[in-house]
Amino acid sequence: MPKSPPSLFDQAEAEARGRAQPLAARMRPRSLAEYVGQRHLLDADQLLARMIRAGRLGSVLLHGPPGCGKTTLAELLAIETGSQMRSLSAVTSGVKDIRDAIAWAEDLVARGDRPPLLFVDEIHRFNRAQQDALLPDVESGTLSLVGATTSNPYFAINGALLSRSQLFALRPLDVEEIAAVIRRAIAEPDRGLGRYAIEADEEAIGFLAKACEGDARRALSALEIAVLSDAGAAAAATGEAPVKLTLELARQSYGDQQIGYDATGDDHYDLASALIKSIRGSDVDASIYWLARMLEGGEDIRFLCRRLVILASEDVGNADPQALPLAVAAMQACEFIGLPECQLTLSQTVAYLALAPKSNSATVAIGAARRDVRENRVLPVPIALRDSHYAGSKQLGHGADYRYSHNDPEGVVSQDYLGVAKDYYHPVPRGFEAELAERLAGLRKKLREISAD
């Protein structure tokens, strides 16, 4: 049966629901022309734009930080391709909901409609069975799947679904793009705040655009609070007095900075990588910043300590032999003290490691030696070095001709400890390893001398 036209009651209810929506929801773009940002995906020569023009979406995975427009883009994909759309949240939906959506899609296709779009928000929350339930209909073309996730899809999405999907990374909106969204919301009379007389300072707009960290929702929420909470808002609605959106009002309406940090996901690994690479690169200021980001995000202190102890050997090594004892002492101190005071110990340690001379010679040496053990013929222990403390060892010749180093005035004797000449350790000419390099040259020369005896 054809749908009956909406009644006056339906229209009134729709208007009431619209007024109850927050500004961020009301200002969602209704077409790609209104969509701000993501030009690397939507410019005419880009793959996603071509897929939209062709009307063939297939399976699409949108990944990016909160507030960058994933859900809105999914809705616009349905509009631009003329497809009906159904939305599921992976947080609250199960296999039954997926099957209901698939049955709905099959009915539409059976009656001659184009394949609909199924949008799954937070798709990484679906388990393997739930993700696999989508595969047959994605492959058959019964529906177009658009999944959205804030997690790295290579970690969070099943390989089977991943291989059948086009991945598109959405980026946080930049300051100018957020500012454009704010200005549009201020000027828009129907969906936005244009019914109020608003005098907005550019520095207030700039603050909101920067403080939201690329999340348009947060910027619009703070803008709405600022305008509606101002004492002159009621008068401004009648044109009697304007709302003055000042920097101070913007600050008061924004609240404390929210540090986005997933201690078990991408943020954990990306920030840990940034911290280690900054220390390795000897940029102490960047190192302290990434440490602060991890502390503010609630990173596990033991994880931080483990990483610093590893780095002390891996990247500083014998260029500064004090680095490892300091890192171990920091680990023990942090375990004993705990937060918040142990942040001082961590800062001290990170600063020391960042400024220390760097060497990965020990790291390279053990890697080369283990590779040699795996890939080449295993060397037997020389007879002179074998254990000679048990009955019968002398009959086997173990320990024969072993030369005791302490009997030599220099504490070093010419002796073969390996059976072949191998050079695994190559000290760098930095820090204490420069001294070790000089000593090593003399030692290798003496150790490899052919004894006149």
C-alpha positions as CSV (number, residue, x, y, z in Angstrom):
1,M,0.0,0.0,0.0
2,P,1.3,3.5,-0.8
3,K,2.2,5.6,2.2
4,S,-0.3,8.2,3.2
5,P,0.9,11.8,3.2
6,P,2.2,13.1,6.6
7,S,-0.5,14.7,8.8
8,L,-0.2,18.0,10.6
9,F,0.4,16.0,13.8
10,D,3.3,14.2,12.1
11,Q,4.8,17.5,11.0
12,A,4.4,19.0,14.4
13,E,6.1,16.0,16.0
14,A,9.0,16.2,13.6
15,E,9.4,19.9,14.3
16,A,9.4,19.2,18.1
17,R,12.0,16.4,17.7
18,G,14.1,18.8,15.6
19,R,14.0,21.5,18.2
20,A,15.0,19.0,20.9
21,Q,18.1,18.0,18.9
22,P,21.4,19.5,20.0
23,L,23.1,21.9,17.6
24,A,25.6,19.4,16.3
25,A,22.8,17.1,15.2
26,R,20.8,19.9,13.6
27,M,23.8,21.1,11.6
28,R,24.6,17.8,10.0
29,P,25.1,18.3,6.3
30,R,22.2,17.3,4.1
31,S,24.3,17.0,1.0
32,L,28.0,16.5,0.0
33,A,28.1,20.1,-1.0
34,E,27.6,21.0,2.7
35,Y,30.1,18.5,4.0
36,V,33.2,20.0,5.3
37,G,36.6,18.4,5.1
38,Q,37.9,15.0,3.8
39,R,38.8,16.5,0.4
40,H,41.4,13.7,0.0
41,L,38.4,11.3,-0.3
42,L,35.8,13.5,-1.9
43,D,37.5,15.5,-4.6
44,A,36.3,14.5,-8.0
45,D,39.3,12.4,-9.0
46,Q,39.4,10.4,-5.7
47,L,38.2,6.7,-5.5
48,L,35.3,7.3,-3.1
49,A,34.0,10.1,-5.3
50,R,34.2,7.9,-8.3
51,M,32.3,5.1,-6.4
52,I,29.6,7.5,-5.5
53,R,29.2,8.7,-9.1
54,A,29.1,5.1,-10.3
55,G,26.5,4.2,-7.7
56,R,28.6,1.2,-6.7
57,L,29.7,1.3,-3.1
58,G,30.1,-2.4,-2.3
59,S,31.7,-2.6,1.2
60,V,33.3,0.5,2.6
61,L,35.1,0.9,5.9
62,L,35.5,4.4,7.3
63,H,38.0,4.8,10.1
64,G,39.1,7.9,11.9
65,P,38.9,9.8,15.2
66,P,35.6,10.8,16.9
67,G,33.8,13.8,15.4
68,C,35.5,13.7,11.9
69,G,32.2,13.0,10.1
70,K,32.0,9.2,9.6
71,T,28.3,8.8,10.4
72,T,27.4,11.9,8.5
73,L,29.4,10.7,5.5
74,A,27.6,7.3,5.6
75,E,24.2,9.1,5.5
76,L,25.3,11.2,2.6
77,L,26.5,8.1,0.7
78,A,23.0,6.8,0.9
79,I,21.5,10.1,-0.3
80,E,24.0,10.6,-3.1
81,T,23.5,7.0,-4.4
82,G,19.7,7.1,-4.0
83,S,19.8,4.1,-1.6
84,Q,17.6,3.4,1.4
85,M,19.6,3.1,4.6
86,R,19.4,1.2,7.8
87,S,21.7,1.8,10.8
88,L,23.0,-0.6,13.4
89,S,25.2,0.0,16.4
90,A,27.7,-2.8,17.0
91,V,27.5,-1.9,20.7
92,T,23.8,-2.9,21.0
93,S,23.1,-5.1,18.0
94,G,23.6,-8.9,17.7
95,V,23.4,-11.5,15.0
96,K,19.5,-11.4,15.0
97,D,19.6,-7.7,14.2
98,I,22.1,-8.4,11.3
99,R,19.8,-11.1,10.0
100,D,16.7,-8.8,10.2
101,A,18.7,-6.1,8.2
102,I,19.7,-8.6,5.6
103,A,16.2,-9.9,5.2
104,W,15.0,-6.3,4.8
105,A,17.7,-5.8,2.1
106,E,16.7,-9.0,0.3
107,D,13.0,-7.9,0.2
108,L,14.0,-4.5,-1.3
109,V,16.2,-6.1,-4.0
110,A,13.5,-8.8,-4.8
111,R,10.9,-6.1,-5.5
112,G,13.3,-4.3,-7.9
113,D,14.7,-1.5,-5.7
114,R,18.5,-0.8,-5.7
115,P,20.6,-2.5,-3.0
116,P,20.2,-0.6,0.2
117,L,23.0,0.7,2.5
118,L,23.6,-0.9,5.8
119,F,25.5,1.3,8.2
120,V,27.2,-0.3,11.1
121,D,28.7,2.1,13.7
122,E,31.6,0.9,15.8
123,I,31.8,-2.1,13.6
124,H,35.0,-3.2,15.4
125,R,32.7,-4.2,18.4
126,F,31.2,-7.0,16.3
127,N,32.8,-10.3,17.0
128,R,34.1,-12.7,14.3
129,A,30.8,-14.5,13.9
130,Q,28.9,-11.2,13.6
131,Q,31.3,-9.8,11.0
132,D,31.2,-13.1,9.1
133,A,27.4,-13.0,9.0
134,L,27.7,-10.0,6.7
135,L,30.0,-11.6,4.1
136,P,27.6,-13.5,1.9
137,D,25.3,-10.5,1.2
138,V,28.3,-8.2,0.8
139,E,29.7,-10.5,-1.9
140,S,26.3,-11.1,-3.6
141,G,25.6,-7.4,-3.8
142,T,22.4,-7.6,-1.8
143,L,23.4,-4.6,0.2
144,S,26.2,-2.0,0.4
145,L,27.9,-2.2,3.8
146,V,29.4,1.0,5.3
147,G,31.2,0.3,8.6
148,A,32.6,3.1,10.8
149,T,35.3,2.6,13.4
150,T,37.6,4.7,15.5
151,S,40.1,1.7,15.7
152,N,42.7,0.7,13.3
153,P,40.8,-1.7,10.9
154,Y,43.9,-3.8,10.4
155,F,43.7,-4.7,14.0
156,A,40.0,-4.6,14.6
157,I,38.3,-6.1,11.5
158,N,38.4,-9.7,10.4
159,G,40.7,-10.4,7.5
160,A,37.9,-11.8,5.4
161,L,35.7,-8.7,5.7
162,L,38.8,-6.5,5.4
163,S,39.8,-8.0,2.1
164,R,36.3,-7.4,0.6
165,S,36.2,-3.8,1.7
166,Q,37.6,-0.4,0.5
167,L,39.3,1.4,3.4
168,F,39.0,5.1,3.7
169,A,40.8,7.0,6.5
170,L,39.0,10.2,7.7
171,R,41.2,12.9,9.2
172,P,40.5,15.3,12.0
173,L,39.1,18.5,10.7
174,D,41.7,21.3,10.7
175,V,41.2,24.6,12.5
176,E,39.9,26.5,9.4
177,E,37.4,23.8,8.6
178,I,36.0,23.8,12.2
179,A,35.8,27.6,12.1
180,A,33.8,27.4,8.9
181,V,31.4,24.9,10.6
182,I,31.0,27.3,13.6
183,R,30.4,30.3,11.3
184,R,27.7,28.4,9.4
185,A,26.0,27.4,12.6
186,I,26.0,31.0,13.8
187,A,24.5,32.2,10.6
188,E,22.0,29.4,9.8
189,P,18.5,30.7,10.8
190,D,16.6,27.4,10.7
191,R,18.9,24.6,11.9
192,G,21.5,26.8,13.5
193,L,21.6,29.8,15.8
194,G,20.8,32.4,13.3
195,R,17.6,33.4,15.0
196,Y,19.8,34.9,17.8
197,A,21.6,38.2,17.3
198,I,25.2,37.0,17.8
199,E,28.3,39.2,17.8
200,A,31.2,36.7,17.6
201,D,34.8,37.7,18.2
202,E,37.2,36.0,15.9
203,E,39.4,34.9,18.8
204,A,36.4,33.2,20.4
205,I,35.7,31.3,17.1
206,G,39.4,30.5,16.9
207,F,39.5,29.2,20.4
208,L,36.6,26.9,19.9
209,A,38.0,25.7,16.6
210,K,41.4,24.8,18.2
211,A,40.2,23.5,21.5
212,C,38.0,20.8,20.0
213,E,41.0,18.9,18.6
214,G,39.3,18.4,15.2
215,D,36.0,17.2,16.7
216,A,33.2,19.3,15.2
217,R,30.6,18.0,17.6
218,R,32.6,19.3,20.6
219,A,33.0,22.7,19.0
220,L,29.3,23.0,18.2
221,S,28.3,21.8,21.7
222,A,30.4,24.5,23.3
223,L,29.1,27.1,20.9
224,E,25.5,26.2,21.7
225,I,26.2,26.3,25.5
226,A,27.8,29.7,25.1
227,V,24.9,31.2,23.2
228,L,22.1,29.7,25.2
229,S,23.6,30.4,28.6
230,D,24.4,34.0,27.9
231,A,22.3,36.4,30.0
232,G,21.2,38.2,26.9
233,A,20.1,35.1,24.9
234,A,16.4,35.7,25.5
235,A,16.6,39.3,24.5
236,A,18.8,38.4,21.5
237,A,16.1,36.1,20.2
238,T,13.8,39.1,19.9
239,G,16.5,41.3,18.5
240,E,16.6,43.6,21.6
241,A,20.2,42.8,22.5
242,P,22.9,40.7,20.9
243,V,24.8,37.7,22.4
244,K,28.4,38.7,22.6
245,L,30.5,35.6,22.0
246,T,33.8,36.6,23.6
247,L,36.9,34.6,24.2
248,E,36.1,34.4,27.9
249,L,32.5,33.1,27.3
250,A,33.9,30.5,24.9
251,R,36.4,29.3,27.5
252,Q,33.7,29.1,30.2
253,S,31.5,27.1,27.9
254,Y,34.1,24.6,26.8
255,G,35.2,23.2,30.2
256,D,38.3,21.2,30.8
257,Q,40.3,19.8,27.9
258,Q,39.4,16.2,27.1
259,I,42.4,14.1,26.2
260,G,41.4,11.4,23.7
261,Y,43.4,8.3,24.6
262,D,42.6,4.6,24.1
263,A,45.1,2.8,26.4
264,T,44.4,-0.5,24.6
265,G,44.2,0.6,21.0
266,D,45.9,2.8,18.4
267,D,46.7,5.7,20.8
268,H,48.6,3.3,23.1
269,Y,50.8,2.0,20.3
270,D,51.2,5.3,18.4
271,L,52.1,7.4,21.4
272,A,54.5,4.8,22.7
273,S,56.1,4.7,19.3
274,A,56.3,8.5,19.2
275,L,57.9,8.6,22.7
276,I,60.6,6.0,21.9
277,K,61.4,7.5,18.5
278,S,61.7,11.0,20.0
279,I,64.1,9.7,22.7
280,R,66.1,7.8,20.1
281,G,66.2,11.0,18.0
282,S,67.5,13.0,21.0
283,D,64.6,15.5,21.0
284,V,64.1,16.0,24.7
285,D,61.1,18.4,24.4
286,A,59.2,16.1,22.1
287,S,60.0,13.2,24.4
288,I,58.6,15.0,27.4
289,Y,55.5,16.0,25.5
290,W,54.7,12.4,24.4
291,L,55.3,11.3,28.0
292,A,52.8,13.9,29.2
293,R,50.2,12.8,26.7
294,M,50.5,9.2,27.9
295,L,50.4,10.2,31.6
296,E,47.3,12.4,31.0
297,G,45.7,9.6,29.1
298,G,46.1,7.2,32.0
299,E,48.8,5.0,30.5
300,D,50.1,2.1,32.7
301,I,53.2,3.3,34.5
302,R,54.7,-0.2,34.4
303,F,54.4,-0.2,30.7
304,L,56.2,3.1,30.4
305,C,59.0,1.9,32.7
306,R,59.5,-1.3,30.8
307,R,59.8,0.6,27.5
308,L,62.4,3.0,29.0
309,V,64.5,0.1,30.4
310,I,64.4,-1.6,27.0
311,L,65.4,1.6,25.3
312,A,68.3,2.2,27.7
313,S,69.9,-1.0,26.3
314,E,68.5,-0.9,22.7
315,D,69.3,2.7,21.8
316,V,71.8,4.1,24.3
317,G,73.7,1.0,25.2
318,N,77.4,1.4,26.1
319,A,77.5,4.9,24.7
320,D,76.4,5.8,28.2
321,P,76.5,2.8,30.6
322,Q,74.7,4.8,33.3
323,A,71.5,4.8,31.2
324,L,70.5,1.3,32.1
325,P,71.0,1.6,35.8
326,L,69.1,4.9,35.8
327,A,66.2,3.3,33.9
328,V,66.1,0.3,36.3
329,A,66.2,2.7,39.3
330,A,63.3,4.7,37.7
331,M,61.3,1.5,37.3
332,Q,61.9,0.6,41.0
333,A,61.2,4.1,42.2
334,C,57.9,4.3,40.2
335,E,56.8,1.0,41.7
336,F,57.6,2.3,45.2
337,I,56.2,5.8,44.9
338,G,53.3,5.6,42.4
339,L,51.4,8.5,40.9
340,P,51.4,11.5,40.9
341,E,54.9,11.9,42.3
342,C,56.5,9.2,40.0
343,Q,55.9,11.5,37.0
344,L,59.0,13.4,38.2
345,T,61.1,10.3,38.1
346,L,59.8,9.5,34.6
347,S,60.5,13.0,33.4
348,Q,64.0,12.9,34.8
349,T,64.7,9.5,33.1
350,V,63.2,10.5,29.8
351,A,65.2,13.7,29.7
352,Y,68.4,11.8,30.5
353,L,67.8,9.1,27.9
354,A,66.9,11.7,25.3
355,L,70.1,13.6,25.9
356,A,72.4,10.6,26.3
357,P,74.8,9.6,23.4
358,K,73.2,6.9,21.4
359,S,74.4,3.5,20.3
360,N,72.6,0.4,19.0
361,S,75.8,-1.6,18.7
362,A,74.8,-4.1,21.4
363,T,71.4,-4.5,19.7
364,V,73.0,-5.1,16.3
365,A,75.6,-7.5,17.8
366,I,73.1,-9.9,19.5
367,G,70.9,-9.8,16.4
368,A,73.8,-10.7,14.1
369,A,75.1,-13.5,16.5
370,R,71.6,-15.1,16.8
371,R,71.1,-14.9,13.1
372,D,74.5,-16.6,12.7
373,V,73.4,-19.4,15.1
374,R,70.1,-19.9,13.3
375,E,71.4,-19.9,9.7
376,N,74.9,-21.3,9.8
377,R,76.7,-24.4,11.2
378,V,76.8,-24.4,15.0
379,L,80.3,-24.0,16.3
380,P,81.5,-26.5,18.9
381,V,82.9,-25.3,22.1
382,P,86.7,-25.3,21.9
383,I,88.3,-28.1,23.9
384,A,90.2,-25.6,26.1
385,L,87.0,-23.9,27.2
386,R,85.0,-27.0,28.0
387,D,84.1,-27.9,31.6
388,S,86.9,-29.7,33.4
389,H,85.5,-30.1,36.9
390,Y,83.9,-33.5,36.6
391,A,85.4,-37.0,36.8
392,G,86.7,-38.1,33.4
393,S,86.9,-34.7,31.9
394,K,90.7,-34.8,31.8
395,Q,90.6,-38.1,29.9
396,L,88.5,-36.3,27.3
397,G,91.1,-33.5,27.2
398,H,88.6,-30.9,28.4
399,G,90.3,-27.7,29.7
400,A,93.7,-28.7,28.3
401,D,95.8,-25.8,27.2
402,Y,93.4,-23.3,28.8
403,R,95.3,-20.1,29.7
404,Y,94.1,-18.3,32.8
405,S,93.8,-14.6,32.0
406,H,94.7,-13.3,35.5
407,N,98.2,-14.9,35.2
408,D,99.0,-12.3,32.5
409,P,100.2,-8.9,33.7
410,E,97.6,-7.2,31.4
411,G,94.8,-9.6,32.3
412,V,94.5,-10.7,28.7
413,V,96.1,-13.7,27.0
414,S,96.2,-14.8,23.4
415,Q,93.6,-17.5,23.2
416,D,90.9,-18.8,20.8
417,Y,87.5,-18.5,22.5
418,L,85.3,-19.3,19.5
419,G,87.2,-21.4,16.9
420,V,86.7,-18.9,14.1
421,A,87.1,-15.2,13.7
422,K,83.8,-13.3,14.2
423,D,83.2,-9.6,14.6
424,Y,79.7,-8.9,15.9
425,Y,80.3,-5.9,18.2
426,H,81.2,-2.6,16.5
427,P,81.2,0.3,19.0
428,V,80.2,3.7,17.7
429,P,82.6,6.7,18.1
430,R,80.2,8.4,20.6
431,G,80.2,8.7,24.3
432,F,81.8,5.9,26.3
433,E,81.7,3.6,23.4
434,A,84.5,5.7,21.7
435,E,86.8,4.5,24.6
436,L,85.5,0.9,24.2
437,A,86.3,1.1,20.4
438,E,89.9,1.9,21.2
439,R,90.2,-0.8,23.8
440,L,88.4,-3.4,21.5
441,A,91.0,-2.8,18.7
442,G,93.8,-3.7,21.1
443,L,92.0,-6.7,22.6
444,R,91.1,-8.2,19.3
445,K,94.7,-7.9,18.1
446,K,96.1,-9.6,21.2
447,L,93.4,-12.3,21.4
448,R,94.1,-13.4,17.8
449,E,97.9,-13.5,18.1
450,I,99.5,-16.8,17.3
451,S,101.3,-17.9,20.5
452,A,105.0,-18.5,20.1
453,D,104.5,-21.4,22.6
